[in-house]
Amino acid sequence: MTSTSTPPGLARFNDLEERAALAALHEACASTEWARRLLAARPYATPEDLYAASDAATAELTTADLEEAMAGHPPIGRPKPGDPASAREQRGMAGASDELKAEMLELNLAYQEKFGHVFLICATGRTGEQMRDAVKERIGNAPEREREIVRTELGKINRIRLARLVEEDA
């Protein structure tokens, strides 16, 4: 049992049966290795401990682990049907003009053609125009540079999703 000073949402996460905890982590990030590392470090005393463990696990992901994580993210402007997390995170594209949506589709395809994976950005709080400008800027990156940017963006997304996980009411 976890300490009474542990926030209730985090205590719930710490106390989850392993399979349920793994499923909850997989909702946050599709990397099996990332989830395995976070699961192995339970229980967490504070949300900050969980976020630090996430950052450390994200920093250690191999190229294959990063690809697995990215495969769980839909392209910007096309959130997965029935996935409230991607819809909420991509809210900046919801009211975008048809022209901007078409431009993002073209940019997503060009990016995917160059790098072999979806354009990954922490979309929370960004407008459609900001996301478009980011993909335009990043498409010129060398693959090694882009992989490190993707890792950073994935870390931000993972933190937001973990915060939602441990702050949710029962």
C-alpha positions in Angstrom: 0.0 0.0 0.0 1.3 3.5 -0.8 1.7 6.3 1.7 -1.2 8.5 2.6 0.9 11.6 1.6 1.0 10.3 -2.0 -1.6 12.1 -4.1 -4.7 9.9 -4.6 -4.3 9.5 -8.4 -0.7 8.5 -8.1 -1.5 6.1 -5.2 -4.2 4.5 -7.4 -1.6 4.1 -10.2 1.0 2.6 -7.8 -1.6 0.1 -6.5 -2.8 -1.0 -9.9 -2.3 -4.7 -10.7 0.6 -5.0 -13.2 -1.4 -5.7 -16.3 -3.8 -2.7 -15.6 -0.8 -0.4 -14.9 0.9 -1.6 -18.1 -2.3 -0.9 -20.0 -2.6 2.6 -18.5 1.0 3.3 -19.4 0.5 2.0 -22.9 -2.3 4.6 -23.3 0.2 7.3 -22.5 3.0 6.0 -24.7 3.1 3.0 -27.1 6.7 2.1 -26.3 6.8 -1.2 -24.5 10.2 -0.5 -23.2 9.2 2.9 -21.8 6.2 1.3 -20.0 8.3 -1.6 -18.7 10.8 0.8 -17.2 8.1 3.0 -15.5 6.3 -0.1 -14.2 9.6 -1.5 -12.7 10.2 1.7 -10.8 6.8 1.7 -8.9 5.8 2.8 -6.4 6.3 6.5 -6.9 6.3 8.9 -4.0 5.4 12.0 -6.0 4.2 12.8 -9.5 7.6 14.5 -10.1 9.3 11.1 -9.4 7.1 9.5 -12.0 7.8 12.3 -14.5 11.6 12.0 -13.8 11.4 8.2 -14.4 9.5 8.9 -17.7 12.2 11.4 -18.8 14.9 8.9 -18.0 13.1 6.1 -19.8 12.5 8.3 -22.9 16.1 9.4 -23.0 17.1 5.7 -23.1 14.8 4.6 -25.9 16.5 2.9 -28.9 15.6 3.9 -32.4 13.2 0.9 -32.6 11.6 1.9 -29.2 11.1 5.4 -30.6 9.5 4.0 -33.8 7.2 1.9 -31.6 6.2 5.0 -29.6 5.6 7.1 -32.7 3.4 4.4 -34.3 0.9 5.1 -31.5 0.5 8.7 -32.6 -1.8 9.7 -35.4 -0.8 12.4 -37.9 -1.5 16.0 -36.9 -4.9 16.9 -38.2 -6.2 13.3 -38.2 -6.7 12.2 -34.6 -7.6 8.6 -34.1 -11.4 8.1 -34.1 -12.6 7.3 -30.6 -9.3 8.5 -29.0 -10.1 11.5 -26.8 -6.4 12.1 -25.9 -5.2 12.7 -29.5 -8.4 14.7 -30.2 -7.8 16.9 -27.1 -4.1 17.3 -27.8 -4.7 18.3 -31.5 -7.5 20.7 -30.6 -5.6 23.4 -32.4 -6.4 21.8 -35.7 -10.1 21.3 -35.0 -11.1 24.8 -36.2 -8.5 25.0 -39.0 -9.5 26.0 -42.4 -9.8 23.4 -45.2 -6.8 25.0 -46.8 -4.7 24.6 -43.6 -5.9 21.0 -43.2 -5.0 20.2 -46.8 -1.6 21.8 -46.3 -1.0 19.8 -43.1 -1.9 16.6 -44.9 0.7 17.4 -47.7 3.3 18.4 -45.1 2.7 15.2 -43.0 3.1 13.1 -46.1 6.3 14.8 -47.2 7.7 14.5 -43.6 6.7 10.8 -43.4 8.3 10.2 -46.8 11.6 11.8 -45.6 11.8 10.4 -42.1 9.8 7.2 -42.3 7.4 8.1 -39.4 4.7 10.6 -38.4 5.5 14.2 -37.6 5.5 14.2 -33.8 5.0 17.4 -31.9 3.6 18.2 -28.5 0.4 19.7 -30.0 -1.2 20.7 -26.7 -1.8 24.4 -26.7 -0.6 24.9 -30.2 -2.6 26.4 -33.1 -2.8 24.7 -36.4 -0.6 27.4 -37.9 2.1 26.8 -35.2 2.0 23.1 -36.0 2.3 23.8 -39.7 5.2 26.2 -39.2 6.9 23.6 -37.0 6.7 20.8 -39.6 7.9 23.2 -42.3 10.9 24.1 -40.2 11.7 20.6 -39.1 11.4 18.9 -42.5 14.8 20.4 -43.4 16.5 18.7 -40.4 19.0 15.9 -40.7 17.5 12.6 -39.6 19.8 12.4 -36.5 18.7 15.9 -35.4 15.1 15.2 -36.1 15.2 12.0 -34.0 16.4 14.0 -31.0 13.7 16.6 -31.5 11.1 13.7 -31.7 12.5 12.3 -28.4 12.1 15.7 -26.7 8.6 16.1 -28.1 7.7 12.5 -27.0 8.9 13.3 -23.5 6.7 16.4 -23.3 3.7 14.4 -24.5 4.4 11.6 -22.1 4.6 14.0 -19.2 1.2 15.6 -20.1 -0.4 12.2 -20.4 1.1 10.9 -17.2 -0.1 14.0 -15.4 -3.6 13.4 -16.7 -3.3 9.7 -15.5 -2.3 10.5 -12.0 -4.4 13.6 -11.5 -7.7 12.0 -12.6 -10.4 11.5 -10.0 -11.3 7.9 -9.3 
